[in-house]
Amino acid sequence: MIVIKSDRELELMREACIISAEALREAGKAVQPGITTAEIDRIAADYIVKHGAKPAFLHYNGFPAATCVSINDEVIHGIPTPERVIKAGDLVSIDLGAELNGYIGDNAATFAAGDISPEAKWLSDTTRESLYMGIQACVAGGRVGDIGHAIQTYCESRGYSVVREFTGHGVGSNLHEDPSVPNYAKAGRGARLMPGMTLAIEPMINLGTAQVRVMPDGWTVKTRDGKLSAHFEHTVAITEEGPRILTQL
C-alpha cells in the first residue's frame, strides 16, 4: 500500500532527512586512505544520535551497523568493520538513514579516497547525474516507470549497466514502503505518481555486467565480474509544484 503524506508529515520527514543528509556529508568528509569503515560508521552514528535521531539502519532486519559502507566492486550493504581499511584510489559508497519523530530520511553517495582512476570518476559522475535524471521524472501524474526509464537510458547510453535485483522504494514511517522503484523500466508503466508520495530514488550502476552476487555474510552485494559499482540516493517528495528533494542540504 502506498502511503500519502500530509504537508505536516512531509515537514517531519524533512527534519529527519536533514539529519540524514548532514550525517552522510560528515561520513563522506572522513573518507580518506587509512581510515577504517568502522570509523566511518561511528562518525555517522554519533552525528545522528547527537542531533536527537536514531540510526535507521542499525538492527534493521538484523543489520549490525548504522551505515552501509561499500568499496569498489561492492554495490550495496557493505558491513563496516575495524579490519576494513580504506586504500588510496578506492571508490567508497556510503548509505545511511536517520529516524526522527517517527519518520525516516534515507540517502547515499559515492566518495573518492584520494585520487581515483578516470573510469571510477566517470562511473561515479554518471551515477550521480542519473539520480537527478530520475528525480526530474518524479512528476505528479507520471508513473513510477518514468523514473527508472530516465535512469536506465542515461546510464546505458554511456555504456554502464543497471543493477536489477535491488531497487529504490517508498520511505516514510518505515524504511521500506511501497512502491518499489526500479532503476530500469518502460516509461508510462507502474504506479501513478501522486502528491504526498515520498520515494527513495537510488541508482546502483556498474562498470561491467549488471549481474551481482550476495556474499556469505548475507548482506554485502558485489558485482559478479569484480568491476566497480557506484550508488547515489535521495529521498524525494512528489508535490504539485514538482519533485522536492528532502535530503538536499
C-alpha positions, 0 to 999 in steps of 0.5 A: 500500500502506498502511503500519502503524506500530509504537508505536516508529515512531509515537514517531519520527514524533512527534519529527519532527512536533514539529519540524514543528509548532514550525517552522510556529508560528515561520513563522506568528509572522513573518507580518506586512505587509512581510515577504517569503515568502522570509523566511518560508521561511528562518525555517522552514528554519533552525528545522528544520535547527537542531533536527537535521531536514531540510526535507521539502519542499525538492527534493521532486519538484523543489520549490525551497523548504522551505515552501509559502507561499500568499496569498489566492486561492492554495490550495496550493504557493505558491513563496516568493520575495524579490519576494513581499511580504506586504500588510496584510489578506492571508490567508497559508497556510503548509505545511511538513514536517520529516524526522527519523530517517527519518520525516516530520511534515507540517502547515499553517495559515492566518495573518492579516497584520494585520487581515483582512476578516470573510469571510477570518476566517470562511473561515479559522475554518471551515477550521480547525474542519473539520480537527478535524471530520475528525480526530474521524472518524479512528476505528479501524474507520471508513473513510477516507470518514468523514473527508472526509464530516465535512469536506465537510458542515461546510464546505458547510453554511456555504456554502464549497466543497471543493477536489477535485483535491488531497487529504490522504494517508498520511505516514510514511517518505515524504511521500506514502503511501497512502491518499489522503484526500479532503476530500469523500466518502460516509461508510462508503466507502474504506479501513478505518481501522486502528491504526498508520495515520498520515494527513495530514488537510488541508482546502483550502476556498474562498470561491467555486467549488471549481474551481482552476487550476495556474499556469505555474510548475507548482506554485502552485494558485489558485482559478479565480474569484480568491476566497480559499482557506484550508488547515489540516493535521495529521498524525494517528495512528489508535490504539485509544484514538482519533485522536492528533494528532502535530503538536499542540504 
